[in-house]
Amino acid sequence: MRSIGKILFTMVFLTIFTFAGSLIVNAIEPEGTTKYRGIDVSRHQEEIDFTAVAAAGIEVVYIKSSEGTDWVDPYFERNYEGAKAAGLKVGFYHYVNARSVSEAIEEASFFVSVVNNKQFDAKLAVDFEDFGELTKTEINQITLAFAEEVEKQSGKEVVIYSNANNATNVFDESLTKYSLWVAQYDGNEISEEVIWDTWAGWQYTDTGTVEGINGNADLNTFNDGIFLKDSSQVIQPVQTETPSKESSENESTESKIPTTNPSTITYLVKKGDTLYWIARSYNVTVSSIVAENNIKNPNLIYPGDQLRIVKNDSNQSSLSSTHKTYIVKPGDTLWKIAKNYGTTVDKLVKDNNIKNRNLIYPGDQIKIY
């Protein structure tokens, strides 16, 4: 009799325990219903055959654009052009190095300037994982400042990339207003311990294989939550300072100045030439040659090409001979250069005869008067 009672008690206890356990399980759910196969890439994958990648069933690619305040991934442009040509949905991520809120804001400005004028589909991703000696409070302040500034300057939504541990023990509730792209390589579902309620991306391995990529690849499952509501281009970073009266007058006066007496040269490209070398030889910018000749890819010119080079001598001769010469680095924008040297974009455009203010290239020489 006692044995039967003990058995019954055990069965009731197990039933109650199982039922109670089912009530406290709160698994993290996908933010969207439709799933997409994805990868994320950087210079580490080197040259990628995106046509083969797309044929293998990949639908979304996140591309590393930048890091810190002055470094652009050397494969950024190549990866972007290849992914777009293959019809893939594109997103960008920036690797954060900031150690203060002010540095985070500066990095955010740089990130937005790098993706300026690019057409992308997915939310701008914040990749902050190297914390050094920062406290948990500092980590969250920096991450939030970066995300908010990116959102402010670009007008686009943001996603936080994080491994499961940081999404559980480091990042706090202030960041859960943004979507989560989580990296977790064990198990067949995302840990329910993370502080987010939903996920938009799941990087489930860093040792995957994809046709078109040599070596290991990061494989992801994305859902609808990863995509932007508005995927139109970011035209240029928002300038938070109010234009001065002087700069406004310069802008209105500039439109009245005729660009007379330009000297036009036709240059025949020789073997070994680069646009940088040609521009330097004729004291013009790479961007002016690109604009004048409607060049699609400034890294591709061929022997026998004829380039039209326009030098506005009258405009240059009217300027003061005292100036600084700045060599454009990867990731630079006229907005950033103007800010650093206390001048305006309009003045840089005028002084350097720049045809398209949104197109400058590494190696360009910018005169600053």
C-alpha positions as CSV (number, residue, x, y, z in Angstrom):
1,M,0.0,0.0,0.0
2,R,2.8,2.3,0.9
3,S,4.6,1.5,-2.4
4,I,1.5,2.3,-4.4
5,G,1.2,5.7,-2.5
6,K,4.8,6.5,-3.2
7,I,4.4,5.7,-6.9
8,L,1.3,7.9,-7.1
9,F,3.0,10.7,-5.3
10,T,6.0,10.6,-7.7
11,M,3.8,10.6,-10.7
12,V,1.8,13.6,-9.5
13,F,5.0,15.5,-8.6
14,L,6.6,14.8,-12.0
15,T,3.4,15.9,-13.8
16,I,3.2,19.2,-11.9
17,F,7.0,19.8,-12.4
18,T,6.7,19.2,-16.1
19,F,3.7,21.4,-16.4
20,A,5.3,24.2,-14.4
21,G,8.5,23.9,-16.5
22,S,6.5,24.3,-19.7
23,L,5.0,27.5,-18.2
24,I,8.4,29.2,-17.5
25,V,10.0,28.5,-20.9
26,N,10.2,31.7,-22.8
27,A,12.1,30.9,-26.0
28,I,13.2,33.8,-28.1
29,E,11.2,34.1,-31.3
30,P,12.1,35.3,-34.8
31,E,11.2,38.9,-35.5
32,G,9.8,38.0,-38.9
33,T,8.1,35.0,-40.4
34,T,10.0,34.6,-43.6
35,K,13.5,33.1,-43.4
36,Y,16.4,34.0,-45.7
37,R,19.8,32.3,-46.1
38,G,22.7,34.7,-45.6
39,I,26.4,35.2,-45.2
40,D,28.6,38.0,-43.9
41,V,31.9,38.8,-45.5
42,S,35.0,41.0,-45.2
43,R,38.6,41.2,-46.6
44,H,39.2,37.7,-45.0
45,Q,37.3,36.0,-47.8
46,E,39.3,37.9,-50.4
47,E,37.8,37.6,-53.9
48,I,34.3,36.2,-54.0
49,D,32.3,34.9,-56.9
50,F,28.9,36.3,-55.9
51,T,27.2,34.8,-59.0
52,A,28.1,31.4,-57.6
53,V,27.1,32.5,-54.1
54,A,23.6,33.4,-55.3
55,A,23.3,30.2,-57.4
56,A,24.1,28.3,-54.1
57,G,20.9,29.7,-52.6
58,I,22.3,32.6,-50.5
59,E,19.9,35.6,-50.5
60,V,21.4,38.1,-48.1
61,V,25.0,39.3,-47.7
62,Y,26.3,41.5,-44.9
63,I,29.5,43.3,-46.0
64,K,32.1,44.8,-43.6
65,S,32.4,48.4,-44.6
66,S,34.6,50.0,-42.0
67,E,36.3,50.0,-38.6
68,G,37.3,52.8,-36.2
69,T,37.3,56.3,-37.6
70,D,39.5,55.9,-40.7
71,W,39.7,52.3,-42.0
72,V,37.6,51.0,-44.9
73,D,37.7,47.3,-45.7
74,P,39.8,47.0,-48.9
75,Y,37.2,44.6,-50.4
76,F,34.2,46.8,-49.5
77,E,33.6,48.3,-52.9
78,R,34.4,45.1,-54.7
79,N,32.1,43.1,-52.4
80,Y,29.3,45.7,-52.8
81,E,29.4,45.8,-56.5
82,G,29.6,42.0,-56.8
83,A,26.7,41.4,-54.4
84,K,24.5,43.9,-56.1
85,A,25.3,42.6,-59.6
86,A,24.3,39.1,-58.4
87,G,21.0,40.3,-57.2
88,L,21.6,39.7,-53.5
89,K,20.1,41.7,-50.7
90,V,22.8,43.8,-49.1
91,G,23.6,45.1,-45.6
92,F,26.7,46.7,-44.1
93,Y,28.4,46.4,-40.7
94,H,31.0,48.5,-38.9
95,Y,33.5,47.2,-36.3
96,V,33.5,49.5,-33.3
97,N,36.8,50.4,-31.6
98,A,35.5,53.4,-29.5
99,R,36.5,53.8,-25.9
100,S,34.3,56.7,-25.2
101,V,30.9,58.2,-26.2
102,S,32.6,61.0,-28.2
103,E,34.7,58.4,-30.1
104,A,31.5,56.3,-30.7
105,I,29.8,59.4,-32.3
106,E,32.9,60.0,-34.5
107,E,32.9,56.4,-35.6
108,A,29.2,56.6,-36.4
109,S,29.7,59.6,-38.6
110,F,32.5,57.7,-40.4
111,F,30.3,54.6,-40.9
112,V,27.5,56.7,-42.4
113,S,30.0,58.5,-44.7
114,V,31.4,55.2,-46.0
115,V,27.9,53.8,-47.0
116,N,26.9,57.2,-48.4
117,N,25.2,56.8,-51.7
118,K,25.1,53.0,-51.5
119,Q,21.8,51.1,-52.2
120,F,21.3,48.6,-49.4
121,D,18.4,46.5,-48.1
122,A,19.3,45.5,-44.5
123,K,19.6,47.4,-41.3
124,L,23.0,49.0,-40.5
125,A,24.8,46.6,-38.1
126,V,26.7,47.6,-35.0
127,D,29.5,45.1,-34.3
128,F,31.0,45.9,-30.9
129,E,32.8,42.9,-29.3
130,D,36.3,44.0,-28.3
131,F,35.6,45.7,-25.0
132,G,39.1,45.9,-23.5
133,E,39.0,47.3,-19.9
134,L,35.6,49.0,-20.4
135,T,33.0,48.6,-17.7
136,K,29.6,47.2,-18.5
137,T,28.1,50.7,-18.1
138,E,30.7,52.2,-20.5
139,I,30.1,49.4,-23.0
140,N,26.4,50.1,-23.1
141,Q,26.8,53.9,-23.3
142,I,29.2,53.6,-26.2
143,T,27.0,51.1,-28.1
144,L,23.9,53.2,-27.6
145,A,25.6,56.4,-28.6
146,F,27.0,54.8,-31.8
147,A,23.6,53.2,-32.7
148,E,21.7,56.4,-32.1
149,E,24.1,58.5,-34.1
150,V,24.0,56.1,-37.0
151,E,20.3,56.2,-36.9
152,K,20.2,60.0,-36.7
153,Q,22.7,60.7,-39.5
154,S,21.5,58.0,-41.9
155,G,17.8,58.0,-41.2
156,K,18.0,54.1,-41.3
157,E,17.3,51.5,-38.7
158,V,20.0,49.7,-36.8
159,V,20.6,46.1,-35.7
160,I,23.0,45.0,-32.9
161,Y,25.3,42.2,-33.7
162,S,26.3,40.2,-30.6
163,N,27.3,36.8,-29.5
164,A,24.8,35.0,-27.2
165,N,27.0,35.6,-24.1
166,N,27.2,39.4,-24.5
167,A,23.5,39.5,-25.4
168,T,22.8,37.8,-22.1
169,N,25.4,39.2,-19.7
170,V,26.8,42.5,-21.1
171,F,24.4,44.5,-23.2
172,D,21.4,45.9,-21.3
173,E,17.8,46.8,-21.9
174,S,18.6,50.2,-23.5
175,L,19.7,48.4,-26.6
176,T,16.7,46.1,-27.0
177,K,14.9,48.8,-28.9
178,Y,17.1,47.7,-31.8
179,S,16.8,44.4,-33.6
180,L,19.2,41.6,-32.6
181,W,21.6,39.7,-34.9
182,V,23.0,37.0,-32.6
183,A,26.0,34.7,-33.1
184,Q,25.5,31.3,-31.5
185,Y,27.2,28.2,-32.8
186,D,25.8,25.5,-30.5
187,G,22.3,24.0,-30.5
188,N,19.4,24.2,-32.9
189,E,17.8,27.2,-31.4
190,I,18.9,30.6,-29.9
191,S,19.5,30.7,-26.1
192,E,16.4,31.8,-24.3
193,E,18.7,33.6,-21.8
194,V,19.4,36.6,-24.1
195,I,17.7,39.8,-23.0
196,W,16.0,40.4,-26.4
197,D,12.6,38.9,-27.0
198,T,13.1,38.4,-30.8
199,W,15.9,38.0,-33.2
200,A,16.3,39.3,-36.8
201,G,19.5,37.4,-37.6
202,W,21.2,34.2,-36.4
203,Q,24.9,33.5,-37.3
204,Y,24.9,29.8,-36.6
205,T,28.4,28.8,-37.7
206,D,31.7,30.4,-38.7
207,T,33.0,27.3,-40.5
208,G,30.5,26.9,-43.2
209,T,31.1,26.4,-46.9
210,V,29.5,28.2,-49.8
211,E,30.1,27.9,-53.5
212,G,32.0,30.9,-54.7
213,I,33.9,31.5,-51.4
214,N,37.3,30.0,-50.7
215,G,37.7,28.7,-47.1
216,N,35.3,29.0,-44.2
217,A,32.2,31.3,-44.3
218,D,29.9,32.7,-41.7
219,L,26.5,31.3,-42.3
220,N,23.3,33.0,-41.1
221,T,19.6,32.7,-41.0
222,F,17.9,36.1,-41.4
223,N,14.2,36.9,-41.3
224,D,12.0,39.9,-42.3
225,G,13.1,41.8,-39.2
226,I,16.6,42.4,-40.7
227,F,15.3,44.6,-43.5
228,L,14.9,48.4,-43.7
229,K,11.5,49.9,-44.0
230,D,13.0,52.3,-46.5
231,S,15.9,51.1,-48.6
232,S,16.5,54.4,-50.6
233,Q,20.0,55.7,-50.6
234,V,21.7,57.6,-47.8
235,I,22.6,60.8,-49.7
236,Q,25.1,62.3,-47.3
237,P,25.7,62.6,-43.6
238,V,23.5,65.2,-41.7
239,Q,25.5,68.2,-40.7
240,T,24.5,69.1,-37.2
241,E,26.0,72.5,-37.2
242,T,24.1,75.4,-38.6
243,P,25.7,76.9,-41.7
244,S,27.3,80.3,-41.0
245,K,26.2,83.4,-42.7
246,E,29.5,83.5,-44.5
247,S,29.1,80.0,-45.9
248,S,25.6,80.8,-47.0
249,E,26.8,83.9,-48.9
250,N,29.6,81.8,-50.4
251,E,27.1,79.3,-51.7
252,S,24.8,81.9,-53.2
253,T,27.8,83.7,-54.8
254,E,29.4,80.5,-56.0
255,S,26.5,79.8,-58.4
256,K,27.1,83.2,-60.1
257,I,30.9,82.6,-60.8
258,P,31.4,81.5,-64.4
259,T,33.8,78.6,-65.0
260,T,35.4,80.3,-67.9
261,N,38.7,79.6,-69.7
262,P,39.0,75.9,-68.9
263,S,41.9,74.1,-70.6
264,T,40.9,70.7,-72.0
265,I,43.4,67.9,-72.5
266,T,42.8,64.5,-74.1
267,Y,45.0,61.9,-72.5
268,L,45.7,58.5,-74.0
269,V,46.0,55.9,-71.3
270,K,49.2,53.9,-71.4
271,K,50.1,50.5,-69.8
272,G,50.6,50.9,-66.1
273,D,48.6,54.1,-65.8
274,T,46.3,54.7,-62.9
275,L,43.7,57.5,-62.4
276,Y,45.6,58.6,-59.4
277,W,48.9,59.0,-61.3
278,I,47.1,60.8,-64.2
279,A,45.3,63.2,-61.9
280,R,48.4,64.0,-60.0
281,S,50.3,64.6,-63.2
282,Y,47.8,67.2,-64.4
283,N,47.0,68.7,-60.9
284,V,43.4,67.7,-60.9
285,T,41.4,65.2,-58.8
286,V,40.5,61.6,-59.6
287,S,36.8,62.5,-59.1
288,S,36.9,65.2,-61.7
289,I,38.3,62.8,-64.3
290,V,35.7,60.2,-63.3
291,A,32.9,62.7,-63.6
292,E,34.1,64.2,-66.9
293,N,34.5,60.7,-68.5
294,N,31.5,58.9,-66.9
295,I,33.8,56.2,-65.5
296,K,31.9,53.5,-63.7
297,N,34.8,51.9,-61.9
298,P,37.8,54.2,-61.1
299,N,40.0,51.1,-60.6
300,L,39.5,50.0,-64.1
301,I,41.1,51.9,-67.0
302,Y,42.7,50.3,-70.0
303,P,45.6,51.2,-72.4
304,G,44.1,53.0,-75.4
305,D,41.3,54.7,-73.4
306,Q,41.0,58.4,-74.2
307,L,40.4,60.6,-71.1
308,R,39.1,64.1,-71.2
309,I,40.9,66.2,-68.5
310,V,39.6,69.7,-67.8
311,K,41.7,72.2,-65.9
312,N,40.0,75.4,-64.8
313,D,43.0,77.6,-64.8
314,S,41.3,80.9,-64.2
315,N,39.5,79.6,-61.1
316,Q,42.7,78.2,-59.6
317,S,44.9,81.3,-60.4
318,S,42.5,83.5,-58.5
319,L,43.1,81.7,-55.3
320,S,45.7,82.5,-52.7
321,S,49.0,80.7,-53.1
322,T,49.0,79.7,-49.4
323,H,47.2,76.4,-48.9
324,K,47.5,72.9,-47.5
325,T,47.3,69.8,-49.6
326,Y,45.4,66.9,-48.2
327,I,45.7,63.4,-49.7
328,V,42.4,61.6,-49.5
329,K,42.4,58.4,-47.6
330,P,39.9,55.4,-47.8
331,G,36.7,56.4,-46.1
332,D,37.2,60.1,-46.4
333,T,34.3,62.4,-47.4
334,L,34.3,66.1,-48.2
335,W,32.1,66.6,-45.2
336,K,34.7,65.0,-42.9
337,I,37.6,66.9,-44.5
338,A,35.8,70.2,-44.3
339,K,34.9,69.6,-40.6
340,N,38.5,68.6,-39.7
341,Y,40.0,71.7,-41.4
342,G,37.3,74.3,-40.4
343,T,36.0,75.0,-43.8
344,T,32.9,74.1,-45.8
345,V,32.1,71.5,-48.4
346,D,31.1,74.2,-50.9
347,K,34.5,75.9,-50.6
348,L,36.4,72.6,-51.1
349,V,34.2,71.9,-54.2
350,K,34.9,75.4,-55.6
351,D,38.6,75.5,-54.8
352,N,39.3,72.1,-56.3
353,N,36.9,72.2,-59.3
354,I,35.1,69.0,-58.0
355,K,32.3,67.9,-60.3
356,N,30.5,65.6,-57.9
357,R,30.8,66.4,-54.2
358,N,29.8,62.9,-53.3
359,L,32.6,61.3,-55.3
360,I,36.2,61.6,-54.0
361,Y,38.8,58.8,-54.2
362,P,41.8,57.7,-52.2
363,G,44.9,59.5,-53.6
364,D,43.0,62.7,-54.6
365,Q,44.8,65.8,-53.6
366,I,42.5,68.3,-52.0
367,K,43.8,71.9,-51.7
368,I,42.6,73.6,-48.6
369,Y,42.9,77.4,-48.6
